[in-house]
Amino acid sequence: MDFIYNAFGAMLKFFTSISGGYYAVALIFYALVFKIVFLPFAIKQQKNQIKMAKLTPKIELIKAKYRGRTDQVTMRKQQEEIMQLQQQEGYNPLSGCLPMLLQLPIIIWLYKVIRMPLTYIMGMSDVDVINFWNKFNPDNLYQNQTFNQIDQIHLVSQMKDAGMTAVGGEALPNFTLFGFDLGIEPSDMFWPLILIPVFAAAFQWFQMWITKKVNGNANAVVGQDPQTGASMKIMDIIMPLITLFIAYGFSAMMGLYWIFQSILGIAQTLILAKVMPMPRYTEEQLKAMRKEQKAVEKAQKSLLKQNPKYRSLHYIDADDYDDLPTLKTKDTKKSNTKSVNSMDIPEIKD
């Protein structure tokens, strides 16, 4: 995995060099690159949402058919019909999770690169990092603890405080922006870095809100399912809180990266909504569709009344019938009616 970290480090180092040495500015380019890389997934997700929006009237009609019945059998049948409709139309409700799952390891890799700039950005060996750590931290010497536990961001700050600007001809990473050291953790209650986790959580919530806003009917249909709607509302709260917690305890650089990602995500959502707009249906249109469905159902019932009903003598479940089917037989001497269950079974002779 080191080659991935080294590649990320080289990328951030290059972006830092073209951004005047500001590491925070380099994160904007970094976030932009990966937003472009994941653009095909975002386009696919948008197309999937459009499919869902087009299915809205059909799903509404299915729900209208079962409205007023809340027993488990009916609800299961309704859900089966909706899932069957989604499969027929090529809609996958889980497709929206793919971009998020793919971005998660990248965020983890980025965090490690930011946490260990001397190793992955400057390419220093573990021995050199340990020697510098022992030099500037004589009261907390490296003694067989995990190498990843060394706080390299804090070590960079110590090296700069000692007047060092470069090591072996390589400039030390610059974590400052507008005079503030973004390598510090907001949990140290350093003002105004404490605002970064708040902004990271707020922008993430706003991104989710704007996504639902532009998706319109696609999310409205999902929201009508009480369980699904409640789950989505809970996720709208939990996800920003998780971001707030993580950004509060890690380097301010991580929270800043999430802010950039959310801003770019909002811009991407608005652009895709403009280029690939969602089909929308007014409540009047949905009512007209329900009315049309009722007319079709009424015509079908009328047609069934006109045509004779045919029932097989073989049945699987007696609950399928109001009265058990009967078989009418005519004898040469008399006419009688025999129940299927009480029929005389002819004897089979060899």
N, C-alpha and C positions, 0 to 999 in steps of 0.2 A: 504493500500500500504506500510505501514511501515515495514511489515515483509519482503517485497522484498528488501527494502533499507537496513534493518538490515542484511539480508543474503548476499547482495553484500558487505556490510561493513565487515562482518566476513570473507568473502572470501579474500578481499584485505588485511585484517589484517593477515590472515594466510600466504598469499604469501609474505607479508612484513617480517614476522618472519623468513621464510626460505630463504629470499634473503638478509640477513644481515642487515635488518632494512631499506633498501632503497625502498621507496615507488614507485619510478620510475621504478625500476627493477620488482617490483611486478606487474606493469601494463603489462609487457611482458607476464607473466604467465596468467594474466587475459585475455588478448587479445587472447592468444593461446587456452585457454579453450573454449571461445566462437567461435573461428574459427573451433574447432573440433565439437562443438555442431551444428553449421550450415553447417558442411561438407555434410550431406545428401542433403540439398537444393542445394549446389554447384554442387554436382554430377548430380542431376536432371536437373539443369540448363545446365550443359555440354551436357547431353544427348539431351536436347531440341535443343541446338545449332547444334549438329550433325544432328538431323532431318532436321533442316533448311538448313544445308550445302548439304544434300542429295536432298533437294527440289530445289536447285539452278538451275540445268538444266531445270527442268519442268517449273519453274517460268520464266526462260529466254525465253523458247519457247512461253509461254503465252504473254510475252511482245513483242517478235518478231512478233507475229501475229497481234498485234495492233500498231506496230511501224509506226510513221508518222501521226497518227490520235490523235489529242489532244482535241477533243470536249468532253464535260462533259459526254455525254451518253456513249461514247466509253471508257473513263477513268473509269467510274463507273462500266461498264461491265468487264473491265480488273481487277479491284480491287475485284469484286465479284468472279471472277474465281480463283484469287490467294487465297482469303480467304476460298473458298470452297475446294481448294486443300490442304491448311493447316489443315483444319478441318478433311479431309479424312485421312491425314497422322498423325494426333494426335499432331500437332505442335501448341503451344500456345505462341504468341508473347509477352504476358504480364508476362510469368512465370519468366522472369529474374528480375522482380521488387519485387517479393516476399521476397527474402533474404534481400534486402535493406530495405523494409518496416518492417521486423521483427527486424532488427538491430537498427532501429531508436529509439524505446522506451528504448532499453538497453543503448544506448548512453545517453539518457536523464536521466535515472536512475543513470548511472555511474557519470554523471556530478553533480547530486545532492549529491551523496555520497562524491565525491571529495570536493564539496563546503562546506559540513557540516561534516567534519571528527570527530569533538568532539561528535556529536549526533549519527552518524551511525557507526563509526569505534571504538570509545572509549565507546560508550553507556552512555554518560553523559546526565543527565536530562536537560530539558529546563531551569529550575530554576538555575542550576549550570552554564550553559552557559551564561545566562543573568547576573549572579553575576560576573563572570570573565570579561565579556564585560564591565560592569559598572566600575569595578575596574581598568581596563587598559585604559578605554576611558571616563574619568570623564567629558570631554567637549562634549561628544556625547553619553549621557546616553540613555539606552533603555527606550523609553516612548511610549508604546502602538503601536509601529510600528509592522509590520508583522515580526514574528520570523525568517522567511526565509531570511529577509533582512540583518540579522547580518552576517558580513563577518568573518566566522569562520577560514578561512585560514589565514587572516590577524591577527586574535586573537591568533592563534597558534604561529605565528611569534613573536608577542608581549610577549607571555608567555615564549618562549625560550630566547628572549632577556633579560628577567628578571631573567634568570637562572633556569627556571623550565624545567625539562626533563620528568616528569611524574606527573599524577594526580590520587590519590587513588591507586597507585601501577601499573597503566597502563601508558606505555610510550607514549609520545606525537608522533603523526605521523611525520615521517622524510621526508620532501619534497625536500631535497637537492640531487643534483647529480653533482659530480665533483666540489663541492664547490658552486654551484648555486642553489638558492631557486626557485624551479619550481612551488611553490604556488603563485608566483607573476604573474600578468597579463602582457603579452607582450606589451599591450597598454601603460604601464608605461615607454616604450622605454628603458627597461633595457637590456643592451647588455650582452651576445649574445642571450637572450631569444627571441628577436625580430625576430630571424631567424626561430624559431619553426613554426609559422604560415606559413611562406614561404615554408618550407620543407613539411609541412602537405599538402598544396595545390599542390606542385610539385609532391609528391609521389602519390597523388590521381589521378592527370592527367596521370602520367606514368602508373599507374595500368589500367586505362581505355584504354590507347594506346596499352599496351601489350595484353590486352584482345582482342581488335580488330585485332591485328596482328596475334594471334594464331587462331582466328576464321576464318580468311581468307574469303572464298567465302560467308559464311553466312552473313557477314556484307556488302560484296560487293554488294550483290543483293539488300539489303535494301537501301544502299547508292545510287542506281541508281534511286530511286524515289526522284525527286527534293525536294518535301516538307518534306519527312521523312529524307532525307539526311541533309537538312538545319537544321531541328529540332535537329538531333543528334549532329551536329557541334556546335550548340548553347549550348546544354547541356554540351558538352565537355569543354566549357568555363565557363559556369555559375556555375557548381558544384564545381570546384576548387576555384572559387571566393567566393562562399558561405562559404566553408571551411576556406579560408583565413580570411574572416570577423569574423566568429565565434571564431576561434582559437586566433585571435588577441585580442578580447575583453574579453575572459574567461581565466581561469587559464592555465598556460603553460602545466600543467598536461594533459589537454584535448587535446591540440595539439599534445603532445607526444604520447598519446594513439592512435590518428588517424594515426600518422606516423607508429606506430607498426602494426596497422590494415592493412595499405596499403602494408607494406613490406610483411606481412604474406599472404595477398591477392595475391600479385605478385607471391610469391613462390607457392601458391596453384594453381594458373592459369597455371604456367609452368609445375607443376607436373601432373595435370589433362590432359593437352595437350599432355604430354608424354604417360600417361597411356591410355587415351581415345582420340586418335588423330582425328582431323577433316578430313573428306574426302575433297580432293581438286581437282579442275578441271582447266585445263589450258585453255587459250583462244582458242587454236586449237581444244580442245575437245568440247567446247561450240559451235564453228563454225560448227563442224561436226554434232552436234546434231541439229542445226538450219537447216543445209542442209538436214538432214534426215527428219526433219519435213516438209520441203518444198516438198520433194519427195512424202511424204504421202499425203499431201494436193493436189498435182497435180494428183496423182492416184485417189483420191476421186472425184475430179472434172471430170476426164475422165470417171469414172464409172457413174456419174450422167448424163453425156451427152448421154451415151449409153442406159440408162434405161429410160422408159417413165415417165413423171412427172404427178402426180395425184394431182388435186386440189379440195378441197371441195367447194361446192357452198356456204357454210356458212363461213363467214370471220368476224373477229372481228374489224380489223382496215384496212381501205382502203389504208393506207400508206404502208401496207405489200405487195401491188401489184403495178407493173408498170402500168398495164392496168386492169381495173375491170374485173373480170371473167364473161364470157358470157355462155349462155345456148343455144345450137343448138337444135331446134325442127323441126321435119318434119311433115308437114301436108299432107293429102291424095291428096289435090288439088295442093299445092305448098310447096316449101321448103323455109323457112325463118329463120333468126337468131334473137333471142330476148335477150336483155340485162337482167341480173338478176334483175336490178332495175325496168325494165319495163315489167316484166313477167305478163301474165294474171293469176291472182289468181283464181282458180276454186271456184265457189260459193258452199258453204256448205248448203245442204238442210236438213231439218228435216226429 
